[in-house]
Amino acid sequence: MAEPRIWAGGAVLATLVAVALLAPWLAPHDPLAQDLLAGQLPPFWLAGADPLYPLGTDSLGRDLLSRLIYGARVALTVAVVASALAALLGTALGLVAGWFGGWADMAISRLIDIWMAFPPVLLSIVLVAVIGAGLPAVIIAIVIVDWTRFARVIRAEAIQQRGRDYITSAVTIGLGRWAILLREILPNVLPLLLVLLTLEMGVAVIVEAILSFVGLSVSSDSPTWGGLIAEGRQYIHQAWWVMVAPICCLIVVVVGLNALGDGLKNALDPVLRR
Amino acid sequence: MSALTVDDLHLAIGKTSVLRGVSLDLPAGSVHGLVGESGAGKTMVARAVLGITPRRARITAGRIAIAGQDVTAGKRPLGKGVALIPQDPISALNPVHRIGRQIGDALRLHLGLDRKATDTRVLELLDHVHIREPERVARQYPHELSGGMRQRVLIAAAFACRPPLIIADEPTTALDVTVQRQILRLIRELQREAGTAILFVTHDLGVVAKVCDQVSVMHAGRIVEQAPVETIFAAPAHAYTAALFQATPRYDRPADALRPVPANLHDDLLAEAAAYDRARR
């Protein structure tokens, strides 16, 4: 295999999925159970660690490892659902704009321009503040902010496809406009869509972490990586591991997803593959 | 009844005239060659007939009728009434679909055949264009076939619904010489058999001599000479036609007998075209 990044990134994604699905069996403790006598225990390689809590505990004595494992559930849910919905919306609008052109393209392209003039993270924070906190709100906010990523690129690709001879061939055998869009053009943009989707998953994980860091994501009793970072920040001098561990998780997942996206891009693009 | 009538067709892209009064008449079952240099407007005539001109192109005067039906402003009977054999067989097949499906699309769409009947018909068509092992080829993807094979597939697709008219837009330019001959012979064979009229766009006079009944020579969006193929080869009436023959290599003439089309002839013809535009304004 010429693309080690696909394997590395794929392994990260597979691990994330496995951890999220198997959380109740993998987590050594209830992520919400407090043990006030065992507060701020360090991870296993430091002096004073308790083998019952391999990565240590936070100031309320909750097991950090279990909280990270349950946090992966939120991260994965947001990454998959928000990216898929953003892809659906963006691809539909991008294809229509690129293929039909004219007024449809004018309207959709101007909408994208206006959209991209807002700072994305700020926009999602405002959106969640308006819609109200909670997982569905976070997902909606990411979809509303990030559909343009798909729409722009897919539109450009559809315009390029429009000029291809096989599309002219499809026109001259009498296929309808929608039939050509769905049957001739869509299958040709799927590889690109897969790459965008993978990269968007990384972005969604980060945005979710930002929103939960500012306390706008899931309610505070279910652990999220962003929420852990926010908690850990308060006693960074007494228990630095509470903040560092979720940051490490974020970095590994996002780097992994980006590597997967880049690897797929190279593997699926016949020009780069040469 | 004529398979194709183009009557005094004028077409402009923006403010630039591209076609200046083109008239053609193809009786059913005839092959009409449309020759000229790059930019003469041959392909634009073909595209106007098919209704696939660029977005900014407008037909400013004249009419196009396919099998007696005026389609100048309306929908062309694409696939069933008129089909295209494209120039570049490499890029004219969708890389993500199997060969069988790409031929079958037109059959399902226009003849309303079910899946099984379509599959059978596709194999017959592939066999008809002399493709060996049609069952295997129907399951293959375009990149698995050679250029000549792909052009055969596209010819099969064009003839699939037996349209009375086919537009062949330089169907052999992208192929190497040995394959060219086979493809020309195949087109001629199927055309005779089905009684199809073909508008054959090309810049290759050798091709014209092999397959066409009538020839139109185009320059700057006008037809400068129109005649039966024997007449035009024996005694070209227009100076530009004669110059084109001079510019075509022939095995029975030394290479240094080749003459480019004289620049002043070009200038004269362009001046005529410009005068024509002024007169119409």
Interface residues (C-beta under 8 A of the other chain):
Chain A: G101 R164 D165 Y166 T168 S169 A170 V171 T172 I173 G174 L175 E184 P187 N188
Chain B: L50 I52 R55 P77 L78 G79 K80 V82 A83 L84 P86 Q87 D88 S91 A92 L93 N94 P95 V96 H97 D105 A106 L109 H110 L154 A157
